[in-house]
């Protein structure tokens, strides 16, 4: 008999094929709320639950997960949507999918940096409106990224992959992290223990720190004011790191030259005032959204589930 699995959100087609081959799973591509997922676990007498970061799993939901469920596997690197302490308290293994989305998320950060600096949204809008007006050599100018200083908040796997790409574009790298990296990982990037001390040196600031209480609204009116006038701001981490009213003000008043935003506080809702600003390049939380990476994430989540259901330790445990 195949093990029984509930999948709470639409997943990549190849991953769905693997699930149907290996599991008894009533997957139909529907997005479930956490409550619906718990109900499905009961109805299907499931052994495992695969989720994504689109829905929160607070302590009361974790408590409602049936005892026969052996693992909660999130198909994401981010984990702040899950009360891990509550899962640990009841002995429920929780796993995520690190590593496999590093490169694509770093690519998207560069896409945002380049589009924000080089006015990608505006150029695209001009072309879609028919162009027809030639621009003088002093019009519609962007910012050169070569030679600029890129400040990175969070120098984990994704932050380092962004740094590697940015070096190729001729940028100088500075970073703030909870601890200084060894030279082999630092690669001559300059370390700032104090986030506020780093900000005045950033021509471009990109966020790669996890969400959660420690980083909530770390980008606010005060920290934005420490960036030099004309700086560019990019976020592919989590919307919760940003006070969006303060960011809107900094963009609208011209303190910031531009922003590239992939993540928002209340996704999939977002403050549509950002869409009215021509100097903002927007994406709907797509850092990992390539065929290869979404397949790899699904496979990693399924590998974690298979390990636990076979009585082995999970590959990517979030508590031990
Ligand atoms: C992640 O993996 O955390 C991405 O942001 C998708 O949720």
py3Dmol code that shows the C-alpha trace and the ligand (Angstrom):
import py3Dmol

protein = """\
ATOM      1  CA  UNK A   1       0.000   0.000   0.000  1.00  0.00           C
ATOM      2  CA  UNK A   2       1.283   3.473  -0.848  1.00  0.00           C
ATOM      3  CA  UNK A   3       1.700   5.956   2.010  1.00  0.00           C
ATOM      4  CA  UNK A   4      -0.987   8.630   2.189  1.00  0.00           C
ATOM      5  CA  UNK A   5      -0.057  12.248   1.568  1.00  0.00           C
ATOM      6  CA  UNK A   6      -1.875  15.592   1.528  1.00  0.00           C
ATOM      7  CA  UNK A   7      -0.456  18.394  -0.650  1.00  0.00           C
ATOM      8  CA  UNK A   8      -1.940  21.758   0.237  1.00  0.00           C
ATOM      9  CA  UNK A   9      -1.061  23.779  -2.842  1.00  0.00           C
ATOM     10  CA  UNK A  10      -0.610  23.578  -6.588  1.00  0.00           C
ATOM     11  CA  UNK A  11       2.819  22.147  -7.427  1.00  0.00           C
ATOM     12  CA  UNK A  12       4.996  21.671 -10.536  1.00  0.00           C
ATOM     13  CA  UNK A  13       3.655  19.035 -12.990  1.00  0.00           C
ATOM     14  CA  UNK A  14       6.683  16.707 -12.705  1.00  0.00           C
ATOM     15  CA  UNK A  15       6.354  16.765  -8.930  1.00  0.00           C
ATOM     16  CA  UNK A  16       2.658  15.910  -9.226  1.00  0.00           C
ATOM     17  CA  UNK A  17       3.591  12.964 -11.442  1.00  0.00           C
ATOM     18  CA  UNK A  18       6.033  11.683  -8.819  1.00  0.00           C
ATOM     19  CA  UNK A  19       3.442  12.124  -6.088  1.00  0.00           C
ATOM     20  CA  UNK A  20       0.865  10.103  -7.995  1.00  0.00           C
ATOM     21  CA  UNK A  21       3.452   7.358  -8.601  1.00  0.00           C
ATOM     22  CA  UNK A  22       4.664   7.126  -5.010  1.00  0.00           C
ATOM     23  CA  UNK A  23       1.736   8.187  -2.838  1.00  0.00           C
ATOM     24  CA  UNK A  24      -1.945   7.735  -2.301  1.00  0.00           C
ATOM     25  CA  UNK A  25      -2.770  11.438  -2.577  1.00  0.00           C
ATOM     26  CA  UNK A  26      -6.049  13.151  -3.476  1.00  0.00           C
ATOM     27  CA  UNK A  27      -4.097  16.002  -5.086  1.00  0.00           C
ATOM     28  CA  UNK A  28      -6.147  18.147  -7.431  1.00  0.00           C
ATOM     29  CA  UNK A  29      -4.024  21.308  -7.597  1.00  0.00           C
ATOM     30  CA  UNK A  30      -6.279  23.192  -5.192  1.00  0.00           C
ATOM     31  CA  UNK A  31      -4.830  25.669  -2.662  1.00  0.00           C
ATOM     32  CA  UNK A  32      -5.965  24.756   0.848  1.00  0.00           C
ATOM     33  CA  UNK A  33      -6.179  26.884   3.940  1.00  0.00           C
ATOM     34  CA  UNK A  34      -4.408  25.418   6.962  1.00  0.00           C
ATOM     35  CA  UNK A  35      -7.785  24.368   8.376  1.00  0.00           C
ATOM     36  CA  UNK A  36      -8.706  22.643   5.104  1.00  0.00           C
ATOM     37  CA  UNK A  37      -5.355  20.856   5.082  1.00  0.00           C
ATOM     38  CA  UNK A  38      -5.945  19.564   8.612  1.00  0.00           C
ATOM     39  CA  UNK A  39      -9.435  18.384   7.620  1.00  0.00           C
ATOM     40  CA  UNK A  40      -7.972  16.637   4.560  1.00  0.00           C
ATOM     41  CA  UNK A  41      -5.407  14.903   6.780  1.00  0.00           C
ATOM     42  CA  UNK A  42      -8.269  13.528   8.909  1.00  0.00           C
ATOM     43  CA  UNK A  43     -10.480  12.611   5.945  1.00  0.00           C
ATOM     44  CA  UNK A  44      -7.688  10.844   4.079  1.00  0.00           C
ATOM     45  CA  UNK A  45      -6.034   9.333   7.179  1.00  0.00           C
ATOM     46  CA  UNK A  46      -2.801  10.778   5.813  1.00  0.00           C
ATOM     47  CA  UNK A  47       0.734   9.980   6.959  1.00  0.00           C
ATOM     48  CA  UNK A  48       2.367  13.204   5.747  1.00  0.00           C
ATOM     49  CA  UNK A  49       1.592  16.814   4.843  1.00  0.00           C
ATOM     50  CA  UNK A  50       3.382  18.854   2.198  1.00  0.00           C
ATOM     51  CA  UNK A  51       2.771  22.608   2.372  1.00  0.00           C
ATOM     52  CA  UNK A  52       4.195  25.864   1.037  1.00  0.00           C
ATOM     53  CA  UNK A  53       4.790  29.257   2.595  1.00  0.00           C
ATOM     54  CA  UNK A  54       1.456  30.718   1.384  1.00  0.00           C
ATOM     55  CA  UNK A  55      -0.417  29.849   4.580  1.00  0.00           C
ATOM     56  CA  UNK A  56       0.536  30.112   8.248  1.00  0.00           C
ATOM     57  CA  UNK A  57       0.657  27.055  10.506  1.00  0.00           C
ATOM     58  CA  UNK A  58       0.434  28.529  14.034  1.00  0.00           C
ATOM     59  CA  UNK A  59       0.464  26.475  17.244  1.00  0.00           C
ATOM     60  CA  UNK A  60      -3.292  25.808  17.250  1.00  0.00           C
ATOM     61  CA  UNK A  61      -3.149  24.352  13.738  1.00  0.00           C
ATOM     62  CA  UNK A  62      -0.073  22.290  14.582  1.00  0.00           C
ATOM     63  CA  UNK A  63      -1.997  20.949  17.592  1.00  0.00           C
ATOM     64  CA  UNK A  64      -4.911  19.941  15.347  1.00  0.00           C
ATOM     65  CA  UNK A  65      -2.752  17.816  13.007  1.00  0.00           C
ATOM     66  CA  UNK A  66      -3.715  14.156  13.564  1.00  0.00           C
ATOM     67  CA  UNK A  67      -1.244  11.985  15.497  1.00  0.00           C
ATOM     68  CA  UNK A  68      -0.737   9.577  12.607  1.00  0.00           C
ATOM     69  CA  UNK A  69       0.911  12.362  10.535  1.00  0.00           C
ATOM     70  CA  UNK A  70       4.671  11.704  10.656  1.00  0.00           C
ATOM     71  CA  UNK A  71       6.056  14.813   8.944  1.00  0.00           C
ATOM     72  CA  UNK A  72       5.210  18.370   7.922  1.00  0.00           C
ATOM     73  CA  UNK A  73       7.336  19.212   4.871  1.00  0.00           C
ATOM     74  CA  UNK A  74       7.293  22.769   3.566  1.00  0.00           C
ATOM     75  CA  UNK A  75       8.222  23.250  -0.061  1.00  0.00           C
ATOM     76  CA  UNK A  76      10.105  26.489   0.680  1.00  0.00           C
ATOM     77  CA  UNK A  77      13.341  27.593   2.249  1.00  0.00           C
ATOM     78  CA  UNK A  78      11.500  30.136   4.408  1.00  0.00           C
ATOM     79  CA  UNK A  79       9.993  28.670   7.576  1.00  0.00           C
ATOM     80  CA  UNK A  80       8.482  31.574   9.481  1.00  0.00           C
ATOM     81  CA  UNK A  81       4.963  30.475   8.481  1.00  0.00           C
ATOM     82  CA  UNK A  82       5.308  27.439  10.780  1.00  0.00           C
ATOM     83  CA  UNK A  83       5.358  27.403  14.580  1.00  0.00           C
ATOM     84  CA  UNK A  84       8.351  25.076  14.725  1.00  0.00           C
ATOM     85  CA  UNK A  85       8.491  25.124  18.527  1.00  0.00           C
ATOM     86  CA  UNK A  86       4.897  23.836  18.634  1.00  0.00           C
ATOM     87  CA  UNK A  87       5.796  21.047  16.199  1.00  0.00           C
ATOM     88  CA  UNK A  88       8.867  20.150  18.216  1.00  0.00           C
ATOM     89  CA  UNK A  89       6.843  20.109  21.428  1.00  0.00           C
ATOM     90  CA  UNK A  90       4.619  17.401  19.986  1.00  0.00           C
ATOM     91  CA  UNK A  91       7.484  15.590  18.234  1.00  0.00           C
ATOM     92  CA  UNK A  92       6.334  16.315  14.679  1.00  0.00           C
ATOM     93  CA  UNK A  93       9.323  16.525  12.295  1.00  0.00           C
ATOM     94  CA  UNK A  94       9.319  19.663  10.112  1.00  0.00           C
ATOM     95  CA  UNK A  95      11.502  20.084   7.035  1.00  0.00           C
ATOM     96  CA  UNK A  96      12.184  22.728   4.397  1.00  0.00           C
ATOM     97  CA  UNK A  97      13.975  22.835   1.032  1.00  0.00           C
ATOM     98  CA  UNK A  98      17.262  24.733   1.419  1.00  0.00           C
ATOM     99  CA  UNK A  99      19.999  24.944  -1.232  1.00  0.00           C
ATOM    100  CA  UNK A 100      17.927  24.023  -4.277  1.00  0.00           C
ATOM    101  CA  UNK A 101      16.474  27.517  -4.754  1.00  0.00           C
ATOM    102  CA  UNK A 102      19.601  29.530  -4.010  1.00  0.00           C
ATOM    103  CA  UNK A 103      20.698  30.190  -7.585  1.00  0.00           C
ATOM    104  CA  UNK A 104      17.301  31.119  -8.995  1.00  0.00           C
ATOM    105  CA  UNK A 105      16.481  33.428  -6.108  1.00  0.00           C
ATOM    106  CA  UNK A 106      19.858  35.135  -6.568  1.00  0.00           C
ATOM    107  CA  UNK A 107      19.121  35.485 -10.297  1.00  0.00           C
ATOM    108  CA  UNK A 108      15.836  37.194  -9.506  1.00  0.00           C
ATOM    109  CA  UNK A 109      17.556  39.573  -7.084  1.00  0.00           C
ATOM    110  CA  UNK A 110      19.927  40.584  -9.901  1.00  0.00           C
ATOM    111  CA  UNK A 111      16.958  40.955 -12.222  1.00  0.00           C
ATOM    112  CA  UNK A 112      15.418  43.381  -9.727  1.00  0.00           C
ATOM    113  CA  UNK A 113      18.688  45.259  -9.192  1.00  0.00           C
ATOM    114  CA  UNK A 114      19.211  45.721 -12.924  1.00  0.00           C
ATOM    115  CA  UNK A 115      15.612  46.623 -13.665  1.00  0.00           C
ATOM    116  CA  UNK A 116      15.445  49.101 -10.797  1.00  0.00           C
ATOM    117  CA  UNK A 117      18.750  50.754 -11.732  1.00  0.00           C
ATOM    118  CA  UNK A 118      18.103  50.731 -15.475  1.00  0.00           C
ATOM    119  CA  UNK A 119      14.408  51.735 -15.333  1.00  0.00           C
ATOM    120  CA  UNK A 120      13.144  48.434 -16.710  1.00  0.00           C
ATOM    121  CA  UNK A 121       9.494  49.051 -15.817  1.00  0.00           C
ATOM    122  CA  UNK A 122       9.486  52.457 -17.493  1.00  0.00           C
ATOM    123  CA  UNK A 123      11.226  51.312 -20.665  1.00  0.00           C
ATOM    124  CA  UNK A 124       8.845  48.393 -20.996  1.00  0.00           C
ATOM    125  CA  UNK A 125       5.839  50.689 -20.487  1.00  0.00           C
ATOM    126  CA  UNK A 126       7.139  53.106 -23.144  1.00  0.00           C
ATOM    127  CA  UNK A 127       7.473  50.298 -25.686  1.00  0.00           C
ATOM    128  CA  UNK A 128       4.064  48.833 -24.904  1.00  0.00           C
ATOM    129  CA  UNK A 129       2.542  52.296 -25.388  1.00  0.00           C
ATOM    130  CA  UNK A 130       4.023  52.435 -28.927  1.00  0.00           C
ATOM    131  CA  UNK A 131       7.234  54.503 -28.307  1.00  0.00           C
ATOM    132  CA  UNK A 132       7.342  56.810 -31.402  1.00  0.00           C
ATOM    133  CA  UNK A 133       9.202  59.595 -29.541  1.00  0.00           C
ATOM    134  CA  UNK A 134      12.985  59.549 -29.684  1.00  0.00           C
ATOM    135  CA  UNK A 135      14.756  60.387 -26.420  1.00  0.00           C
ATOM    136  CA  UNK A 136      17.553  62.912 -26.095  1.00  0.00           C
ATOM    137  CA  UNK A 137      20.846  61.823 -24.597  1.00  0.00           C
ATOM    138  CA  UNK A 138      19.909  63.363 -21.297  1.00  0.00           C
ATOM    139  CA  UNK A 139      16.481  61.769 -20.988  1.00  0.00           C
ATOM    140  CA  UNK A 140      15.284  58.592 -19.275  1.00  0.00           C
ATOM    141  CA  UNK A 141      18.660  57.868 -17.765  1.00  0.00           C
ATOM    142  CA  UNK A 142      19.206  55.058 -15.323  1.00  0.00           C
ATOM    143  CA  UNK A 143      22.020  54.304 -12.903  1.00  0.00           C
ATOM    144  CA  UNK A 144      25.178  52.406 -13.850  1.00  0.00           C
ATOM    145  CA  UNK A 145      25.641  49.356 -11.622  1.00  0.00           C
ATOM    146  CA  UNK A 146      29.330  48.891 -12.466  1.00  0.00           C
ATOM    147  CA  UNK A 147      31.449  50.392  -9.697  1.00  0.00           C
ATOM    148  CA  UNK A 148      28.527  50.753  -7.294  1.00  0.00           C
ATOM    149  CA  UNK A 149      28.498  49.428  -3.723  1.00  0.00           C
ATOM    150  CA  UNK A 150      25.966  46.688  -3.064  1.00  0.00           C
ATOM    151  CA  UNK A 151      24.938  46.248   0.574  1.00  0.00           C
ATOM    152  CA  UNK A 152      23.619  42.783   1.426  1.00  0.00           C
ATOM    153  CA  UNK A 153      21.597  42.162   4.581  1.00  0.00           C
ATOM    154  CA  UNK A 154      21.881  38.437   5.286  1.00  0.00           C
ATOM    155  CA  UNK A 155      24.932  36.673   3.872  1.00  0.00           C
ATOM    156  CA  UNK A 156      23.605  33.129   3.896  1.00  0.00           C
ATOM    157  CA  UNK A 157      23.471  30.936   0.807  1.00  0.00           C
ATOM    158  CA  UNK A 158      21.307  33.327  -1.219  1.00  0.00           C
ATOM    159  CA  UNK A 159      23.141  36.478  -0.104  1.00  0.00           C
ATOM    160  CA  UNK A 160      26.454  34.917  -1.137  1.00  0.00           C
ATOM    161  CA  UNK A 161      25.052  33.827  -4.505  1.00  0.00           C
ATOM    162  CA  UNK A 162      23.896  37.424  -5.092  1.00  0.00           C
ATOM    163  CA  UNK A 163      27.367  38.684  -4.144  1.00  0.00           C
ATOM    164  CA  UNK A 164      28.994  36.304  -6.637  1.00  0.00           C
ATOM    165  CA  UNK A 165      26.767  37.579  -9.439  1.00  0.00           C
ATOM    166  CA  UNK A 166      27.196  41.232  -8.457  1.00  0.00           C
ATOM    167  CA  UNK A 167      30.984  40.888  -8.534  1.00  0.00           C
ATOM    168  CA  UNK A 168      30.595  39.877 -12.176  1.00  0.00           C
ATOM    169  CA  UNK A 169      28.808  43.167 -12.778  1.00  0.00           C
ATOM    170  CA  UNK A 170      31.710  45.074 -11.236  1.00  0.00           C
ATOM    171  CA  UNK A 171      30.037  45.931  -7.941  1.00  0.00           C
ATOM    172  CA  UNK A 172      31.790  46.274  -4.582  1.00  0.00           C
ATOM    173  CA  UNK A 173      30.182  44.107  -1.904  1.00  0.00           C
ATOM    174  CA  UNK A 174      29.536  45.040   1.713  1.00  0.00           C
ATOM    175  CA  UNK A 175      27.362  42.985   4.038  1.00  0.00           C
ATOM    176  CA  UNK A 176      25.725  42.718   7.410  1.00  0.00           C
ATOM    177  CA  UNK A 177      25.145  39.315   8.941  1.00  0.00           C
ATOM    178  CA  UNK A 178      24.641  37.978  12.448  1.00  0.00           C
ATOM    179  CA  UNK A 179      28.236  36.771  12.284  1.00  0.00           C
ATOM    180  CA  UNK A 180      31.243  37.493  10.112  1.00  0.00           C
ATOM    181  CA  UNK A 181      31.954  34.902   7.414  1.00  0.00           C
ATOM    182  CA  UNK A 182      35.320  33.139   7.056  1.00  0.00           C
ATOM    183  CA  UNK A 183      37.505  34.615   4.278  1.00  0.00           C
ATOM    184  CA  UNK A 184      36.718  31.763   1.853  1.00  0.00           C
ATOM    185  CA  UNK A 185      33.009  32.682   1.967  1.00  0.00           C
ATOM    186  CA  UNK A 186      33.486  36.419   2.425  1.00  0.00           C
ATOM    187  CA  UNK A 187      35.470  36.734  -0.816  1.00  0.00           C
ATOM    188  CA  UNK A 188      36.740  40.219   0.151  1.00  0.00           C
ATOM    189  CA  UNK A 189      33.283  41.561   0.941  1.00  0.00           C
ATOM    190  CA  UNK A 190      33.459  44.118   3.764  1.00  0.00           C
ATOM    191  CA  UNK A 191      31.657  43.117   6.964  1.00  0.00           C
ATOM    192  CA  UNK A 192      29.495  45.438   9.070  1.00  0.00           C
ATOM    193  CA  UNK A 193      28.342  44.062  12.411  1.00  0.00           C
ATOM    194  CA  UNK A 194      25.930  46.997  12.683  1.00  0.00           C
ATOM    195  CA  UNK A 195      23.201  47.248  10.026  1.00  0.00           C
ATOM    196  CA  UNK A 196      22.713  50.978  10.560  1.00  0.00           C
ATOM    197  CA  UNK A 197      26.438  51.617  10.131  1.00  0.00           C
ATOM    198  CA  UNK A 198      26.369  49.849   6.755  1.00  0.00           C
ATOM    199  CA  UNK A 199      23.429  51.768   5.272  1.00  0.00           C
ATOM    200  CA  UNK A 200      25.157  55.092   4.443  1.00  0.00           C
ATOM    201  CA  UNK A 201      27.635  53.122   2.288  1.00  0.00           C
ATOM    202  CA  UNK A 202      25.012  51.342   0.150  1.00  0.00           C
ATOM    203  CA  UNK A 203      24.315  52.553  -3.377  1.00  0.00           C
ATOM    204  CA  UNK A 204      22.060  49.522  -3.617  1.00  0.00           C
ATOM    205  CA  UNK A 205      20.641  47.571  -0.671  1.00  0.00           C
ATOM    206  CA  UNK A 206      19.337  44.017  -1.123  1.00  0.00           C
ATOM    207  CA  UNK A 207      17.664  41.921   1.596  1.00  0.00           C
ATOM    208  CA  UNK A 208      18.397  38.224   2.083  1.00  0.00           C
ATOM    209  CA  UNK A 209      17.578  37.775   5.762  1.00  0.00           C
ATOM    210  CA  UNK A 210      14.779  35.506   7.039  1.00  0.00           C
ATOM    211  CA  UNK A 211      11.410  36.886   8.101  1.00  0.00           C
ATOM    212  CA  UNK A 212      10.135  36.759  11.681  1.00  0.00           C
ATOM    213  CA  UNK A 213      10.213  38.936  14.811  1.00  0.00           C
ATOM    214  CA  UNK A 214      13.988  39.611  14.707  1.00  0.00           C
ATOM    215  CA  UNK A 215      13.789  41.319  11.316  1.00  0.00           C
ATOM    216  CA  UNK A 216      10.234  42.693  11.363  1.00  0.00           C
ATOM    217  CA  UNK A 217      10.154  46.194   9.772  1.00  0.00           C
ATOM    218  CA  UNK A 218      13.941  46.460   9.892  1.00  0.00           C
ATOM    219  CA  UNK A 219      13.468  48.669   6.840  1.00  0.00           C
ATOM    220  CA  UNK A 220      11.575  51.670   8.210  1.00  0.00           C
ATOM    221  CA  UNK A 221      11.606  55.461   7.999  1.00  0.00           C
ATOM    222  CA  UNK A 222      14.726  55.689  10.155  1.00  0.00           C
ATOM    223  CA  UNK A 223      16.804  53.029   8.377  1.00  0.00           C
ATOM    224  CA  UNK A 224      15.694  54.254   4.931  1.00  0.00           C
ATOM    225  CA  UNK A 225      16.840  57.757   5.868  1.00  0.00           C
ATOM    226  CA  UNK A 226      20.340  56.343   6.506  1.00  0.00           C
ATOM    227  CA  UNK A 227      20.648  55.244   2.878  1.00  0.00           C
ATOM    228  CA  UNK A 228      22.320  57.854   0.668  1.00  0.00           C
ATOM    229  CA  UNK A 229      19.965  59.956  -1.478  1.00  0.00           C
ATOM    230  CA  UNK A 230      19.441  58.200  -4.806  1.00  0.00           C
ATOM    231  CA  UNK A 231      19.972  54.683  -3.403  1.00  0.00           C
ATOM    232  CA  UNK A 232      18.173  51.648  -4.821  1.00  0.00           C
ATOM    233  CA  UNK A 233      16.323  49.137  -2.644  1.00  0.00           C
ATOM    234  CA  UNK A 234      15.654  45.483  -3.519  1.00  0.00           C
ATOM    235  CA  UNK A 235      13.740  42.819  -1.603  1.00  0.00           C
ATOM    236  CA  UNK A 236      13.419  39.142  -2.493  1.00  0.00           C
ATOM    237  CA  UNK A 237      13.324  37.889   1.114  1.00  0.00           C
ATOM    238  CA  UNK A 238      10.071  38.600   2.968  1.00  0.00           C
ATOM    239  CA  UNK A 239       7.683  41.548   2.968  1.00  0.00           C
ATOM    240  CA  UNK A 240       7.603  41.576   6.753  1.00  0.00           C
ATOM    241  CA  UNK A 241      11.114  43.074   6.802  1.00  0.00           C
ATOM    242  CA  UNK A 242       9.717  46.306   5.393  1.00  0.00           C
ATOM    243  CA  UNK A 243       7.505  49.098   6.713  1.00  0.00           C
ATOM    244  CA  UNK A 244       5.785  49.560   3.372  1.00  0.00           C
ATOM    245  CA  UNK A 245       4.387  53.029   4.161  1.00  0.00           C
ATOM    246  CA  UNK A 246       7.910  54.236   4.886  1.00  0.00           C
ATOM    247  CA  UNK A 247       9.221  52.615   1.710  1.00  0.00           C
ATOM    248  CA  UNK A 248       6.456  54.194  -0.351  1.00  0.00           C
ATOM    249  CA  UNK A 249       7.290  57.624   1.078  1.00  0.00           C
ATOM    250  CA  UNK A 250      11.012  57.188   0.398  1.00  0.00           C
ATOM    251  CA  UNK A 251      10.263  56.298  -3.235  1.00  0.00           C
ATOM    252  CA  UNK A 252       7.558  58.900  -3.801  1.00  0.00           C
ATOM    253  CA  UNK A 253       9.646  61.776  -2.418  1.00  0.00           C
ATOM    254  CA  UNK A 254      12.679  60.783  -4.477  1.00  0.00           C
ATOM    255  CA  UNK A 255      14.961  59.877  -1.555  1.00  0.00           C
ATOM    256  CA  UNK A 256      15.301  56.473  -3.222  1.00  0.00           C
ATOM    257  CA  UNK A 257      16.004  56.361  -6.949  1.00  0.00           C
ATOM    258  CA  UNK A 258      14.096  53.105  -7.412  1.00  0.00           C
ATOM    259  CA  UNK A 259      13.101  49.764  -5.921  1.00  0.00           C
ATOM    260  CA  UNK A 260      12.728  46.179  -7.070  1.00  0.00           C
ATOM    261  CA  UNK A 261      10.196  44.236  -5.024  1.00  0.00           C
ATOM    262  CA  UNK A 262       9.315  40.548  -5.167  1.00  0.00           C
ATOM    263  CA  UNK A 263       7.774  40.174  -1.710  1.00  0.00           C
ATOM    264  CA  UNK A 264       5.095  42.052   0.243  1.00  0.00           C
ATOM    265  CA  UNK A 265       3.630  42.068   3.730  1.00  0.00           C
ATOM    266  CA  UNK A 266       0.134  40.814   2.877  1.00  0.00           C
ATOM    267  CA  UNK A 267       0.683  38.600  -0.158  1.00  0.00           C
ATOM    268  CA  UNK A 268      -1.007  37.994  -2.472  1.00  0.00           C
ATOM    269  CA  UNK A 269      -2.519  41.379  -1.668  1.00  0.00           C
ATOM    270  CA  UNK A 270      -0.098  44.228  -1.947  1.00  0.00           C
ATOM    271  CA  UNK A 271      -0.114  47.965  -1.564  1.00  0.00           C
ATOM    272  CA  UNK A 272      -1.060  48.919  -5.115  1.00  0.00           C
ATOM    273  CA  UNK A 273       0.335  52.420  -4.594  1.00  0.00           C
ATOM    274  CA  UNK A 274       3.670  50.805  -5.526  1.00  0.00           C
ATOM    275  CA  UNK A 275       2.264  49.985  -8.967  1.00  0.00           C
ATOM    276  CA  UNK A 276       1.587  53.700  -9.532  1.00  0.00           C
ATOM    277  CA  UNK A 277       5.245  54.550  -9.000  1.00  0.00           C
ATOM    278  CA  UNK A 278       7.193  54.322 -12.275  1.00  0.00           C
ATOM    279  CA  UNK A 279      10.448  53.755 -10.385  1.00  0.00           C
ATOM    280  CA  UNK A 280       9.341  50.439  -8.906  1.00  0.00           C
ATOM    281  CA  UNK A 281       9.892  47.126 -10.658  1.00  0.00           C
ATOM    282  CA  UNK A 282       7.435  44.552  -9.324  1.00  0.00           C
ATOM    283  CA  UNK A 283       7.252  40.758  -9.227  1.00  0.00           C
ATOM    284  CA  UNK A 284       4.603  38.528  -7.561  1.00  0.00           C
ATOM    285  CA  UNK A 285       6.950  36.497  -5.252  1.00  0.00           C
ATOM    286  CA  UNK A 286       8.710  34.545  -7.976  1.00  0.00           C
ATOM    287  CA  UNK A 287      12.254  34.056  -6.641  1.00  0.00           C
ATOM    288  CA  UNK A 288      12.208  30.275  -7.069  1.00  0.00           C
ATOM    289  CA  UNK A 289       9.821  30.181 -10.028  1.00  0.00           C
ATOM    290  CA  UNK A 290      11.694  28.224 -12.683  1.00  0.00           C
ATOM    291  CA  UNK A 291      10.803  24.759 -13.918  1.00  0.00           C
ATOM    292  CA  UNK A 292      14.094  23.350 -12.681  1.00  0.00           C
ATOM    293  CA  UNK A 293      13.962  24.906  -9.227  1.00  0.00           C
ATOM    294  CA  UNK A 294      10.303  24.207  -8.535  1.00  0.00           C
ATOM    295  CA  UNK A 295      10.924  20.562  -9.538  1.00  0.00           C
ATOM    296  CA  UNK A 296      13.972  20.439  -7.274  1.00  0.00           C
ATOM    297  CA  UNK A 297      12.018  21.952  -4.367  1.00  0.00           C
ATOM    298  CA  UNK A 298       9.198  19.438  -4.795  1.00  0.00           C
ATOM    299  CA  UNK A 299      11.686  16.572  -5.028  1.00  0.00           C
ATOM    300  CA  UNK A 300      13.500  17.758  -1.918  1.00  0.00           C
ATOM    301  CA  UNK A 301      10.235  17.947   0.042  1.00  0.00           C
ATOM    302  CA  UNK A 302       9.287  14.445  -1.184  1.00  0.00           C
ATOM    303  CA  UNK A 303      12.756  13.097  -0.317  1.00  0.00           C
ATOM    304  CA  UNK A 304      12.293  14.411   3.217  1.00  0.00           C
ATOM    305  CA  UNK A 305       8.870  12.785   3.445  1.00  0.00           C
ATOM    306  CA  UNK A 306      10.152   9.472   2.052  1.00  0.00           C
ATOM    307  CA  UNK A 307      13.031   9.433   4.542  1.00  0.00           C
ATOM    308  CA  UNK A 308      10.804  10.008   7.558  1.00  0.00           C
ATOM    309  CA  UNK A 309       8.138   7.530   6.426  1.00  0.00           C
ATOM    310  CA  UNK A 310      10.929   4.948   5.987  1.00  0.00           C
ATOM    311  CA  UNK A 311      11.945   5.515   9.606  1.00  0.00           C
ATOM    312  CA  UNK A 312      15.085   7.467   8.698  1.00  0.00           C
ATOM    313  CA  UNK A 313      16.091  10.977   9.830  1.00  0.00           C
ATOM    314  CA  UNK A 314      14.838  13.816   7.603  1.00  0.00           C
ATOM    315  CA  UNK A 315      17.375  15.409   5.255  1.00  0.00           C
ATOM    316  CA  UNK A 316      16.491  18.981   6.220  1.00  0.00           C
ATOM    317  CA  UNK A 317      15.174  18.924   9.803  1.00  0.00           C
ATOM    318  CA  UNK A 318      14.100  22.239  11.302  1.00  0.00           C
ATOM    319  CA  UNK A 319      14.483  20.904  14.791  1.00  0.00           C
ATOM    320  CA  UNK A 320      16.577  18.014  16.145  1.00  0.00           C
TER     321      UNK A 320
END
"""
ligand_1 = """\
7
LIG
C 10.815 30.256 -0.118
O 11.181 29.147 -0.487
O 10.855 30.602 1.060
C 10.276 31.166 -1.168
O 10.158 32.455 -0.727
C 8.942 30.650 -1.632
O 8.045 30.725 -0.591
"""
view = py3Dmol.view(width=600, height=400)
view.addModel(protein, "pdb")
view.setStyle({"model": 0}, {"cartoon": {"style": "trace"}})
view.addModel(ligand_1, "xyz")
view.setStyle({"model": 1}, {"stick": {}})
view.zoomTo()
view.show()
